[in-house]
Amino acid sequence: MATFSLNISLQNKLVSRIERRELTCEQLMFYLKHPDASMRSDAVEILGCQRESKAIALMYPLLKDPERQVRIQVAIALIRMGEGDMLQDLMASLHHPDRQVVIGAALTLGRLEDGRASIELVKAFVTDDPEVGAAVAWALGQCKNVLALPFLISAIKHHFVPANACEALGKIGDERALDILLDAVTFQDEDVRAYAARALSLLKFQRHPGQNETVVMALRSLLQDGSRKVRMCAAISLYQLNHHLEKHGTKTDEAN
């Protein structure tokens, strides 16, 4: 516990000095070798945002860092600095035989929110590994490419990482996800119901009266759900939906 507190203290001091612009590039590069993974990750992120080319040589060894968070941050930093074919390498890593490599690549691509990775992410979603599937579904949601719609919808229908797929559909926001999300709010898994409830209020369809009433009724029924998490998600979604309908003058009686 003492070590953890010390690391937090050091990190706070580092952040404070960065905000006051007291750290030089050379000092930040020193933190790339810090024993605390959070410190290494923060230093990489800052150097990447500043596009410090002098740090590139020191970053490459960190692609093999024992901590995933550091490896992800390094890959993102190198891509931001336009270094080599890192994006292509990451997309290729989605098909690596080591599942941990695939998961790391998916999480990194999701952080980048680069639509160019969508096709390879969709290919990587063809898996029976739920941990890989969850990571890829999250990345597909981050990329917000409608190309992923049929694959995410199919995943929910077949109960493969359905909660993650619902979350991704909400981020993409395409109206064609409406029917499957209405089905998902009836699933036994509370996480699926919760993510489906949140996603329903995020769809960007032109809200017709019939659709409004159907969505509102589905969300209102979840206010009586046995799960507190589901009830809260439904309440938030109802509030957001009601606000949208008021703004566009299409409020329904059910949304009151």
N, C-alpha and C positions, 0 to 999 in steps of 0.2 A: 504493500500500500504506500509506503514511503517513497518508493521508486516512482510509482504512478503520479503521486503528488508533485514530485520533483520535475517530472517530464512536463506536466501541465504548466508548472511555473515557468520552466524554460521556454515552452512554446508561447506562453502569453508574453514573455519578454521579447521573443523573436518577432511576434506579430506587432507588438508596440513599436519596436525599432523600425520595422518595415514601413508602418504607417507614417512614421516621422522621417522616412527616407534616410535612415542612419546606416543602413547596411549597403555595402558596395557589392558588386558582382562577385568579387573574390571572396568576400565574407559569406555570401550566400552559397557559393560553391563548396565552402568548407562544410556547410551543413549537409551536403549530399552524402557525406560519410558518417553522419551522426548515428549513434546506436539506436536512437528512437525512430521507428518507422514513420511516425507522424511528422517528425521534424524533416526527415528526408523528403517525404511527400510534399510538404508545404514549400520547401526550398525549390523542388523541381517545378511545382506549379507556378511559383513567382518568376523563376527564370524563364519558363516557357512563355508566360504572359509578356515578359519584357523582351522576349526573343533575343536572349543573350547567346550569340553564336559561340562565344568563348567557352560556354558550359557544355556544348554538345559532346565533346570527347569524354567528359566525365559522366554524362548521362547514359551513354550506351551500356556500360557495364551494369547499370541499375535495371536494365531490361530483364536481368536474371536475379533481381532482388528476391529474397525469400518471402517478402510480403506483397500480396496481390495489389494492395492499394498503391504501393510505390510503382510497381510495374505498369499499372494502368496510367498513372499520372505521367510517367516518363514517355509512354507511347503518345499520349495526347500532346505533351510538350513538343516532342520531336516533329509531330505532324504540323502543329501550329507554326513551327519554325521552318516548315517546308523541307524537312530533312529526308532526302532519299525517297524510297518507295514504301514508307512506313504504312500508309493506308492500304496499299496492295498487300503488304505482308500481313497486316491484321486480318484482312478479308480471307487470305489464304489460310490463316490460323484457325478460322472457323471450321475447317475440315481436317484439323489435326487429330491423330488417333488418341491423344491424351485429352480426356474430357475437361481437365482443369485449364488446359491451354485454350480450349474452345470457349469455356465460360469467361475466362479473362478477356479474350478477344471480343466477345459479345458485349461485355460490360464496358469495355473501352470504346467500342464503336457507338454504343448507346450514349455515352458521355459526350462524344463528338457531335451527335445529332446530324450526321452527314448522310443525306439521302442516297448517295452513291453506293452505300453499303447495303441497301435494302435487298437487292437480288440475292446476294450471298447470304444475308441473314435469313431470308426465306428458305433458301436451300438448307441452311443449318437447322432450321426449325423442324425439318423432317427427321425426327429422332424419337426414340422411346425413353430417353433419359429425362426424367422430370426436372432435374437441376439444370441441365443444359437448356431444356425447353423454357424454363422460367427466365433464365438469363436472356435468351434470344427474344422471347416475347417482350420483355422489358425494353430491349434495344429497338425492336420494331416499333413499339409505341413512341419511343424517343425520336425516331426518325420520321414518324408521322406520314408514312407513305401508304397510300391506299392500295398499293400492290399487295400489302400484307393481309388485307381484309378477308379474303376467302380462306386463308390458312388459319387465321385466328378464330374465325367463325367455326371452321371445321374442328379445331382443337376443343372449343367449348362443347360442341355437339358430342364429341367423343370423350368428354371429361378428362382431357389431357391439359394439365396446368390451367384449368378454367379461370381461376381468380386472376392469374397473370394476364391471360388473354383478354379478360373483361377490362382490366386496367388499361391495356394497350389500345383496345378499341375506343375507350373514352378519350385517350390522348389523340388518337387519329381523328375522331369526331365525325366520321362519315355516317350519314343517315341509314345506310344499308345495314348497319349493325343493330338497328332498333329491334327487330324481331328476336334475334338471338339473345339480346340483353333482357328483353321482357321474359324470355324463357329462363334465363339464368337467375332472375330474382326469386325463382321458385326452387332452386337447387337446395339440397340438404346442407351443403357446406356453407357455414356462415360467412366465410371470407369471400366466396363466390357471390353470395347475395349482396354483401357490402360493396364490393367493387362494381358489380353490375348496377347497383343503385346509384353510385357516384357517376358511373359512365353515362347513365341515361340523361343526366342534366348537361352533359358536355357535347352531345351530338349537335352537329351544325345543320340539321335539316330545317327546311322552311316549315315552321310548325303550323300544320293545318289543324282546325278544331278537333277533328277526330283523333289525330295523333296526340294532341295536347291532352285530351281527356283520358286516353289510354295510358299515357305515361304518368300522369298525375294520379290516376286511380291505382296504378301499380305501386307507386311510391307511397301513397297514403296507406295502402294495406301493410306496407313494411313498418309503419309506425307502431304496429301491434306485434312486431316480430319478437320472439323470445330472446334474441341477442341484442344487447345494448349497442354493440358496434354497428349492427345493421340499422337499428332505429336511428342512431346518430347520422349515419350516412344518408339515410332516406330523408331525414329532416333537413340536412344541409342541401341536398339536391332539390327538395321541394322549394326551399327558400330561393335558391338560384334560378330555378325554373320560373317561379312566380315573378321574380324581378325581371326576367327576360320577357315574359308575357306582358307585364305592365308597360315595359319600355316600348314594346312594339304594338301595343294596343290590342293584343289578342288574348287577354286574360280570360280564363274559364272559371265558372263557378266552383269547380272542383279544386282549383288552386288556392281558393281562399282559406 
